[in-house]
Amino acid sequence: MTSVASPRSPVPVARLSSFYFFYYAALGAFTPYWSLYLQSRGMGVTAISVMMSLWYATRVIAPSTWTSLAALSPRPIRWLRIGCVLTVVSFAGFLPPQPQWMLYAVMVGFCFFYNAVMPQFESITLTHLGSDSHRYGMIRVWGSLGFIAVVMLFGWLIERHGAAGLPWWMLPLFVLMTGAAFCNRYARHIGTHAAHVQGFWAIVRRPPVLAFFVAAFLEQLSFGPYYTFFSIYMEHHGYGAAMLGLMWTVGVVFEVAVFFLIAGFFRRWDASWLLIVSMASAALRWWATALWPENLPVMLAAQATHCLGFAAFFASAMQLLARYFPGNLNGHGQGLFYGFSSGLGGVLGALIAGQLWHFGDGKVAFIAGGCFALAGALIAFCFVPERKQS
């Protein structure tokens, strides 16, 4: 495999970081509190699970669709900006009073465009980093900082004013995200690789690569109960909105620490081993959540492992995607990762969580999540690491 690249320019850390900051700041409102907002609109558990599954369902098609359109365009950065503008426009549909059936339509449009832009932006970031992909965490950490800030602020707002105003508070974050998109562009040194010789799907069919995508799918499947019902689950066990905000914040604070430190880990250990450890830790986390939800120290400790189950997993996945899909293939790899692993895994995880929720008031759903994460860790252990041939 050969690559041709022009001299590299300095990495625009501030511009890249600003997009992550505002994108994940908005996600910091959406992930922990959107189910509470839907509940304030009169939706029941089943309706909320279907609504949240739309977030993951659009992930199945939006990333690959958008990265393919960008790859075909002479100016691919336009697609990032178009996607961000359409995110703002579609999200504004939540502001006026809507019948429930209309909320589903608005949710589909918003989730499609919001999910479409990040895989393309991940590819933009990796093209700037090139062989320094271990520095990814130092840029991505700003997304976690934005997430923390909004989780804390919005938890306080919801505690005092209720969740009905959530869309009004979130809209400015999407506007700022769009502004950051207009400040960014692709690196000029993108390599050209022999894609026609090896082919994208030929890479995907390699056992370590295929196992990576399956393991990532199972990891995302395991997060279904957490992303869909964790806030409701904790509320059921007596925790208020402020304490919910603290729990989400604890997880992301440790996530920030991992993103700051993980470059040093990658200099010593291969990303595939950290991927395995992160999935095993997720299994323990979901089982602890199922068995001891009213034990605050246990729950805070479980939330702290978010630094492994999410941050270490995600940073390791980016390392492996940069290795498996170099240069102009990376956008397609990102699209498949977000579409199949995160998208399909997410929608099935949300739907399975909804079906299992009434068994033990969520306990069985979290136990199942732990089993999915353990299965992913075992598959990754057997196939993903590159082992020396004897």
FILUMFI-600432 format. One record per residue (C-alpha): residue in one letter; x, y, z. Coordinates in steps of 0.05 Angstrom, whole numbers, padded with zeros to 5 digits, always signed. Layout:
N
aXYZ...
END
This chain:
390
m+00000+00000+00000t+00029+00067-00019s+00012+00138+00000v+00028+00205-00030a+00024+00265+00015s+00046+00337+00012p+00082+00369+00072r+00039+00373+00133s+00015+00439+00162p+00006+00451+00237v-00055+00417+00268p-00110+00469+00280v-00123+00445+00351a-00167+00504+00372r-00213+00499+00312l-00220+00424+00317s-00231+00427+00392s-00285+00479+00386f-00328+00434+00344y-00321+00376+00393f-00337+00424+00450f-00404+00448+00423y-00425+00382+00392y-00416+00344+00457a-00443+00403+00498a-00509+00393+00462l-00502+00318+00473g-00492+00333+00547a-00563+00360+00547f-00592+00306+00502t-00565+00242+00531p-00582+00249+00605y-00643+00294+00602w-00680+00281+00536s-00719+00223+00565l-00741+00269+00622y-00764+00321+00570l-00804+00268+00533q-00834+00246+00599s-00854+00318+00612r-00891+00316+00545g-00933+00259+00571m-00897+00200+00539g-00895+00132+00573v-00836+00084+00577t-00852+00047+00512a-00861+00111+00473i-00796+00140+00501s-00758+00076+00483v-00785+00080+00411m-00768+00155+00408m-00697+00144+00434s-00687+00085+00387l-00696+00135+00329w-00631+00168+00352y-00595+00102+00339a-00637+00082+00279t-00614+00144+00241r-00543+00126+00259v-00550+00064+00216i-00557+00103+00152a-00537+00176+00166p-00462+00167+00175s-00449+00125+00114t-00496+00167+00072w-00462+00232+00092t-00390+00207+00086s-00406+00178+00017l-00436+00244-00006a-00375+00281+00021a-00328+00232-00014l-00362+00245-00081s-00360+00321-00073p-00303+00365-00099r-00312+00406-00035p-00330+00355+00019i-00328+00406+00076r-00393+00434+00048w-00429+00371+00071l-00406+00381+00143r-00433+00452+00142i-00498+00433+00108g-00509+00378+00159c-00499+00426+00217v-00546+00478+00188l-00600+00425+00178t-00589+00401+00249v-00607+00471+00275v-00667+00477+00228s-00695+00408+00245f-00684+00415+00320a-00724+00480+00320g-00784+00436+00306f-00785+00417+00380l-00798+00489+00401p-00872+00498+00384p-00926+00452+00414q-00932+00389+00372p-00977+00327+00372q-00940+00264+00391w-00939+00236+00320m-00905+00300+00296l-00851+00294+00349y-00830+00228+00318a-00822+00262+00250v-00782+00319+00280m-00739+00269+00319v-00722+00231+00255g-00699+00294+00219f-00659+00321+00277c-00625+00256+00293f-00608+00242+00221f-00569+00306+00211y-00539+00309+00281n-00513+00237+00273a-00489+00250+00202v-00437+00303+00217m-00392+00273+00271p-00364+00214+00231q-00343+00262+00177f-00312+00308+00228e-00274+00250+00260s-00244+00237+00192i-00225+00310+00186t-00190+00307+00253l-00152+00244+00236t-00129+00273+00169h-00099+00332+00207l-00065+00286+00258g-00037+00237+00207s+00014+00192+00241d+00003+00229+00307s-00065+00198+00318h-00045+00184+00391r-00057+00259+00402y-00130+00250+00386g-00149+00248+00460m-00121+00318+00472i-00169+00346+00420r-00229+00302+00436v-00225+00319+00510w-00256+00386+00495g-00320+00350+00476s-00320+00318+00545l-00309+00386+00578g-00369+00414+00540f-00410+00354+00561i-00392+00364+00634a-00409+00438+00634v-00477+00427+00604v-00495+00367+00646m-00482+00407+00709l-00516+00471+00685f-00577+00437+00656g-00586+00392+00716w-00591+00455+00758l-00640+00486+00709i-00684+00425+00706e-00685+00419+00782r-00713+00490+00786h-00754+00498+00723g-00771+00428+00699a-00751+00394+00634a-00803+00427+00588g-00755+00483+00569l-00698+00437+00548p-00704+00449+00472w-00698+00525+00483w-00635+00516+00523m-00604+00468+00473l-00616+00508+00409p-00559+00559+00421l-00510+00501+00428f-00528+00475+00359v-00519+00545+00330l-00449+00550+00361m-00433+00480+00334t-00452+00504+00264g-00407+00565+00272a-00349+00519+00291a-00363+00477+00229f-00353+00538+00184c-00285+00550+00218n-00258+00481+00200r-00234+00447+00137y-00198+00385+00114a-00122+00378+00118r-00087+00392+00052h-00041+00331+00057i-00093+00276+00054g-00058+00214+00027t-00083+00174-00032h-00082+00099-00019a-00089+00040-00065a-00163+00032-00050h-00176+00001-00118v-00125-00054-00105q-00145-00075-00035g-00214-00045-00031f-00253-00021+00028w-00294-00084+00036a-00233-00128+00029i-00206-00093+00091v-00271-00102+00128r-00271-00177+00114r-00204-00187+00149p-00218-00226+00214p-00189-00174+00263v-00227-00117+00229l-00292-00156+00225a-00285-00176+00298f-00272-00104+00317f-00338-00081+00286v-00377-00138+00318a-00346-00124+00386a-00361-00050+00379f-00433-00068+00360l-00441-00109+00424e-00410-00054+00466q-00460-00004+00439l-00516-00054+00449s-00496-00058+00522f-00505+00017+00530g-00579+00014+00509p-00609+00014+00580y-00560+00068+00602y-00571+00118+00547t-00646+00107+00544f-00669+00098+00616f-00612+00112+00665s-00641+00179+00688i-00710+00149+00696y-00680+00088+00732m-00643+00132+00781e-00704+00176+00791h-00744+00113+00808h-00693+00096+00862g-00700+00165+00895y-00647+00208+00862g-00665+00280+00842a-00643+00318+00780a-00584+00351+00815m-00557+00283+00838l-00569+00255+00768g-00526+00312+00741l-00472+00294+00791m-00473+00221+00770w-00466+00239+00696t-00412+00290+00713v-00371+00240+00754g-00368+00194+00693v-00346+00249+00646v-00294+00278+00695f-00258+00212+00694e-00269+00209+00619v-00231+00276+00613a-00173+00247+00653v-00168+00188+00606f-00168+00231+00544f-00112+00273+00573l-00070+00212+00592i-00086+00161+00539a-00031+00182+00490g+00019+00155+00540f-00018+00089+00544f-00016+00082+00468r+00059+00091+00468r+00065+00029+00514w+00007-00016+00495d-00031-00032+00432a-00100-00001+00426s-00133-00070+00418w-00116-00090+00490l-00144-00026+00518l-00207-00039+00477i-00215-00107+00511v-00205-00079+00581s-00255-00023+00568m-00310-00073+00547a-00297-00118+00607s-00304-00057+00653a-00370-00039+00620a-00397-00109+00637l-00380-00099+00711r-00410-00029+00709w-00478-00052+00683w-00482-00110+00733a-00466-00062+00791t-00520-00015+00766a-00570-00072+00764l-00554-00099+00832w-00540-00038+00876p-00577+00022+00847e-00592+00052+00916n-00520+00047+00941l-00492+00116+00924p-00418+00099+00933v-00426+00038+00887m-00463+00079+00835l-00410+00134+00836a-00356+00081+00828a-00395+00050+00771q-00402+00118+00738a-00327+00129+00746t-00314+00069+00701h-00345+00109+00645c-00273+00131+00632l-00259+00060+00609g-00325+00036+00580f-00332+00099+00537a-00269+00142+00535a-00216+00088+00531f-00260+00047+00484f-00273+00106+00438a-00201+00129+00436s-00178+00058+00422a-00230+00051+00367m-00204+00114+00334q-00133+00087+00337l-00155+00021+00304l-00197+00056+00251a-00137+00100+00233r-00096+00037+00226y-00147-00004+00188f-00171+00051+00141p-00115+00100+00124g-00121+00164+00084n-00182+00173+00041l-00211+00106+00065n-00220+00133+00136g-00285+00169+00122h-00316+00103+00098g-00289+00067+00160q-00318+00120+00205g-00385+00115+00169l-00387+00039+00180f-00366+00045+00253y-00420+00097+00269g-00472+00064+00224f-00465-00010+00242s-00432-00011+00310s-00461+00051+00341g-00524+00058+00299l-00551-00013+00293g-00523-00032+00361g-00555+00030+00392v-00624+00021+00362l-00627-00052+00381g-00600-00035+00450a-00655+00017+00461l-00710-00029+00437i-00685-00089+00477a-00681-00044+00539g-00752-00022+00528q-00776-00094+00523l-00738-00116+00585w-00752-00055+00627h-00815-00081+00661f-00777-00143+00687g-00749-00121+00754d-00760-00046+00739g-00697-00043+00696k-00654-00093+00733v-00658-00146+00679a-00643-00096+00625f-00577-00075+00658i-00558-00148+00671a-00569-00162+00597g-00526-00102+00580g-00469-00130+00621c-00475-00196+00583f-00471-00161+00516a-00408-00123+00538l-00375-00186+00562a-00390-00222+00496g-00358-00163+00459a-00296-00167+00503l-00288-00242+00490i-00295-00233+00415a-00244-00177+00415f-00196-00217+00458c-00199-00277+00410f-00191-00239+00344v-00172-00166+00348p-00101-00164+00376e-00046-00179+00325r-00009-00238+00353k+00060-00261+00332q+00062-00323+00290s+00104-00379+00320
END
